[in-house]
Amino acid sequence: MGSNILRNDLIPVRLQAIWLQIRWQVARLGTIGKIGVGLLAVAIVFFLAAVLPQDATIQALKERAEIMRVQSPSYQASGPGKKMGDDQALQKFYEFFPRIDSSPFWIRELVLVAKKQGVEINSSDYRLVHEKGGRLTRYEMTLPIRGRYSQVRAFIADALLAVPAMAITGIMIKREDVRTEQLEVRLDIVLYLDE
């Protein structure tokens, strides 16, 4: 029983010695060392709380991407492990672009997106440009629009989604004065079409 009491008395003494050792080591670190240890602790907590839980999501997305890749027509046409030839790859590239006779459809899509976002489209300029020796044709448009900043931004984002073969090559933003919410924007747009 006496040894048990002796052990129980030694535990607080040992804990106090360990605590003094820790305080002495922390004091030796200095300010920069303390900041470093704090940042290390924050990094470990961030890794455990934010990064590690996302590992399962990443694995699920990788599996989904692999399934989609296997199910894609280009993978099935070329087969697993087979590469597409240059002509086949070039043909796939050109298949992405809409046919030249579909330009009215894509312009109508832009008008529908503008109506959806509440943006006014004023009179537009259009120009069809054929490149010599190239298969793609550029349908260049200058599109003056009016709306609030949020509307214009949403129109640009939705237009790029609705018309995937379109590129915005230039943008000019004008506002009458600081208090005016309405912007006058001129978008230079190129729609790439396959002949």
C-alpha positions in Angstrom: 0.0 0.0 0.0 2.9 2.3 0.8 4.3 1.9 -2.7 0.9 2.7 -4.2 0.8 6.0 -2.3 4.4 6.7 -3.3 3.5 6.2 -7.0 0.4 8.4 -6.7 2.6 11.1 -5.2 5.1 10.8 -8.0 2.6 11.2 -10.9 1.9 14.9 -10.2 5.6 15.6 -9.7 6.4 13.9 -13.1 3.6 15.9 -14.8 4.9 19.1 -13.3 8.4 18.3 -14.6 7.0 17.5 -18.1 5.1 20.7 -18.0 8.1 22.7 -17.0 10.1 21.0 -19.8 7.5 22.0 -22.4 7.4 25.6 -21.1 11.2 25.8 -21.3 11.2 24.4 -24.9 8.5 26.8 -26.0 10.4 29.7 -24.4 13.5 28.7 -26.4 11.6 28.8 -29.7 11.2 32.6 -29.6 8.5 34.5 -31.5 9.3 33.2 -35.0 9.5 29.6 -33.7 6.1 30.0 -32.0 4.6 31.4 -35.2 6.1 28.5 -37.1 4.7 25.9 -34.7 1.3 27.6 -34.8 1.3 27.6 -38.6 2.3 23.9 -38.6 -0.6 23.1 -36.3 -3.1 25.1 -38.5 -1.8 23.2 -41.6 -2.3 19.8 -39.9 -5.8 20.8 -38.8 -6.6 22.0 -42.3 -5.3 18.9 -43.9 -7.3 16.7 -41.5 -10.5 18.8 -41.8 -10.5 19.8 -45.5 -8.1 17.8 -47.6 -8.5 14.3 -46.3 -12.3 14.2 -46.5 -12.1 15.2 -50.2 -10.0 12.2 -51.1 -13.1 10.0 -51.4 -14.7 12.6 -53.7 -11.6 12.7 -55.9 -11.6 9.0 -56.2 -15.3 9.0 -57.2 -14.7 11.7 -59.8 -11.7 9.7 -61.2 -13.9 6.6 -61.5 -16.6 8.6 -63.2 -14.2 10.2 -65.6 -12.8 6.7 -66.5 -16.4 5.4 -67.1 -17.2 8.4 -69.3 -13.9 8.0 -71.2 -14.7 4.3 -71.9 -18.2 5.1 -73.0 -17.2 8.0 -75.3 -17.6 7.3 -79.1 -14.0 8.3 -79.9 -12.7 5.7 -77.3 -15.0 3.0 -78.8 -14.0 3.9 -82.4 -10.3 3.7 -81.6 -10.5 1.0 -79.0 -8.6 0.8 -75.7 -4.9 1.4 -76.1 -5.2 2.5 -79.7 -4.4 6.0 -80.8 -6.4 7.9 -83.4 -4.6 8.7 -86.6 -3.9 12.3 -87.6 -6.7 12.3 -90.1 -9.2 10.8 -87.6 -8.2 13.3 -84.9 -8.5 16.2 -87.3 -11.9 15.0 -88.4 -13.0 14.8 -84.7 -11.7 18.3 -84.2 -13.8 19.7 -87.1 -16.9 17.8 -86.0 -16.9 20.0 -82.9 -17.7 23.1 -84.9 -21.2 23.8 -86.2 -21.9 23.8 -89.9 -21.8 27.2 -91.7 -25.5 27.1 -92.6 -26.4 26.9 -88.8 -25.3 30.5 -88.1 -28.9 31.9 -87.8 -29.6 29.3 -85.1 -26.6 30.4 -83.0 -27.5 34.1 -83.4 -31.0 33.3 -82.2 -29.4 31.5 -79.2 -27.5 34.7 -78.4 -30.7 36.7 -78.6 -32.5 34.3 -76.3 -29.6 34.5 -73.8 -29.8 38.3 -73.9 -33.6 38.2 -73.2 -33.1 35.7 -70.4 -30.5 38.0 -68.7 -32.4 41.3 -69.4 -29.7 42.7 -71.7 -30.7 45.0 -74.6 -29.0 44.2 -77.9 -28.7 47.1 -80.3 -28.1 46.8 -84.0 -25.2 44.5 -84.7 -22.6 44.2 -87.4 -21.8 40.8 -89.0 -19.0 39.8 -91.3 -18.2 36.3 -92.8 -14.5 35.7 -93.2 -13.2 32.7 -95.3 -9.6 31.8 -94.7 -7.7 30.6 -97.7 -6.6 27.0 -97.3 -8.5 26.6 -94.1 -11.7 24.6 -93.4 -13.1 26.9 -90.7 -14.9 30.1 -91.5 -15.1 33.0 -89.0 -18.4 34.7 -88.5 -17.3 38.0 -86.9 -19.9 40.0 -85.0 -19.9 43.3 -83.2 -22.6 43.2 -80.6 -23.5 46.4 -78.7 -25.4 45.6 -75.6 -26.8 47.6 -72.6 -27.5 46.4 -69.1 -26.3 46.4 -65.5 -22.9 44.9 -64.8 -24.3 41.7 -63.3 -26.6 41.3 -66.3 -23.8 41.8 -68.8 -21.5 39.4 -66.9 -24.3 36.8 -66.7 -25.0 37.3 -70.5 -21.3 36.7 -71.4 -21.1 33.5 -69.2 -24.4 32.1 -70.5 -23.5 33.0 -74.1 -20.2 31.1 -73.9 -22.1 28.1 -72.6 -24.9 28.3 -75.1 -22.6 28.7 -78.1 -19.5 26.6 -77.5 -17.8 27.5 -80.8 -17.9 31.2 -80.0 -15.0 33.3 -78.7 -15.1 36.8 -77.4 -12.1 38.6 -79.0 -12.7 42.1 -77.6 -14.8 43.9 -75.1 -15.3 47.7 -74.6 -17.2 48.9 -71.6 -18.6 52.4 -71.3 -20.6 54.1 -68.5 -21.9 57.6 -68.6 -21.0 58.5 -65.1 -20.3 56.8 -61.7 -23.9 56.9 -60.6 -25.3 55.2 -63.7 -25.9 51.5 -63.3 -26.4 50.9 -67.0 -23.3 50.0 -69.0 -22.9 50.3 -72.7 -20.8 47.3 -73.8 -19.4 46.4 -77.2 -18.5 42.8 -77.6 -16.4 41.6 -80.5 -17.4 38.0 -81.0 -16.2 35.3 -83.4 -18.3 32.3 -84.2 -16.2 29.5 -85.8 -18.1 27.5 -88.4 -17.2 24.4 -90.4 -17.6 24.7 -94.2 
